[in-house]
């Protein structure tokens, strides 16, 4: 019997609730096998309020590190020894490395999105970006774009205070990027998009089985607008279909998922994830 898991194999895990839908175990275990690395990645359901116990379990088992997903990305920070500059600015952590019992926290969500933009050769530095939504993904993406040189970030959200919180943080800590928060209103959104370079949907509108688009009018789109939707199931949301019809370049959230995982993979192992292989296997799945 030829098993990749041995007595020396180090554990890496995903802590969150829910986790059964996650593609992370598939992605990381394919990469470990391809590079002959002695790690295994597993998903663990850790309910809200039990993150301290989850972290202690990973430390007790001498896990090499772990990912965090909802609802733990913010609450985990209080249990870490160090947090990277970007993660501190974003106010959430999705990746932790265990270095001899010392826990180091990072946020690879925003970096993963930026990397997926760069892969498509989309210029964001000095440009205006519109973000729809003000949840954890929107916070990470907006803050990372501002950190990496975006010229202007405008966040639209139904709950105005949530957008204001993210923008105030950007304006205070990253003043080279102009930030603005607005109540979600399609008329106002159409006006703001006119001189924007990038539009990003960070809401769940359009995710299966919801076939709606957060923008109903095609008037919002122009040919120089790049449209991103962080949803990857379905692979082409209604928003992206409208963008395509209007001649816009676009992408879904799959490469953000892969790149944020690749950056975490490098943090844990020091190795580069075989992106082309992962892309092929994930798309196949």
Protein Blocks (a to p, Z undefined) as FASTA:
>chain_A
ZZfbdfklccdddddddfklpmklmmmmmmmmmnopabddddddddehilmmmmmmmmmn
opabdcdddfklmmmmmmpfbdcfklmmnopafbdcdeehiacdddfklmmmmmmmmmno
pafehpacddedjdfklmmmmmmmmmnopabdcdddfblmlmmmmmmmmmmmmmmbccdd
ddddfklmmmmmmmpcbdcdfbfehiacbfbdfbfbfklpcfkbccddfbfbdfbdfklm
mmmmnopacddfklmmmmmmmmmmmmmnopacdfklmmmmmmmZZ
